[in-house]
Amino acid sequence: MLTPLTILLVTVLSGAMAMAVLGSLWREAIPGVGYWITANAVAIVALLSFALQGHAPRWLSFVAANGLLALALLLVFEGCLRFLGHRARPWPAYAALVLVVLGICYWTFIEPNFNARVTVMSAYHAILYGALAVLMVRGRPAHRPRYNYYFLAAAASLLCAGHGSRGIMYSFGALMQTSLLQVSPSNVAFLAIGILAPPFLAIGVVMLAHDRLAERLERLANVDDLTGALSRRAFLEIGDALLNASLRSGVPVAIAIVDIDSFKAVNDTHGHAAGDQVLAHFATFVARELRVGDVFGRLGGEEFGVLCPTTTAAEAVVLLERLRAQLTASAPGELPRGLRYTFSVGVDQMRRGESLEQLMARADRALYAAKAAGRNRVMVA
């Protein structure tokens, strides 16, 4: 038979399994995971304290149990804040938790009132679950899939509705009860809804953590680790898409193949660490100066590519010439003293019916012509 005590024990086991799954992600240093593991541990202690009602002091089975259960949900919420990059602590929620605990003390020791305790606890949980649902919907990164975030938002919304209706019914005296472990249809029904909270929350946060792992893997595949520019594979994929769009719309697309001049001499004279600094500085400089919509990637070694949508070859020459002159006139302070460098560029524009490889080959020939003409210049094919 399903009783409040068996429901609490099943929920404890669910929390323990959630801790085991989240613990496997601990080493990945995903923001929020530590909060979620702690939340499950606190919830287990709270539920075991609830199970001791009638066999332990009221400060433990009533006050501490309710306070810890509310704290567990607050830790889940704060973990989600950390996961989404929010650094500020939700101090209003912590202040409300203190008020809830004070209310539990009052309605336990001064004016014993079970319905009042249930009402205040349900209200606190409903508000936090509602805030969690809003956080997941509004805080979802635009570049990530919606499903993981909306799953947790939907679970939080259902739990918000459950706690909200429970609080309303007890506050108006629609249900009369004297103990959490009292066997009654309504109590068992509400506790059965409550048993869904830990597994649903655990599944939701684990899905978020795995989405973060997937994002890291995607970044490793699409972004060059040293420079932060797109990898060659990602650059070529975007280039193919831009060329296909250009064929449909007739809008021009220009490409620039960029090569740092005498890079081998930089490595030989200043060392490979200085060479890495030059690559990172160059990538940061170009990415900062390009227009919105331009695509920048590392093709290999000291060679980079720039894709310029809705741009003719002549316009791309003006853009790259400005960057070349700007770098030549500057003295990068983050590089070893006395180390300066230049770059050469080959530019061309897409022709109808050709592939990205053909376009890049012509721009590459223009780059070699710029090198042969003395380097530190921009040439069009």
Secondary structure, 3 states (H helix, E strand, C coil): CCCHHHHHHHHHHHHHHHHHHHHCCHHHCCCCHHHHHHHHHHHHHHHHHHHCECCECHHHHHHHHHHHHHHHHHHHHHHHHHHCCCCCCCHHHHHHHHHHHHHHHHHHHHCCCHHHHHHHHHHHHHHHHHHHHHHHHHHCCCCCCCHHHHHHHHHHHHHHHHHHHHHHHHHCCCCCCCCCCCCCHHHHHHHHHHCCHHHHHHHHHHHHHHHHHHHHHHHHHHECCCCCCECHHHHHHHHHHHHHHHHHHCCCEEEEEEEECCHHHHHHHHCHHHHHHHHHHHHHHHHHHCCCCCEEEEEECCEEEEEEECCCHHHHHHHHHHHHHHHHHCCCCCCCCCCCCCEEEEEEECCCCCCHHHHHHHHHHHHHHHHHCCCCCEEEC
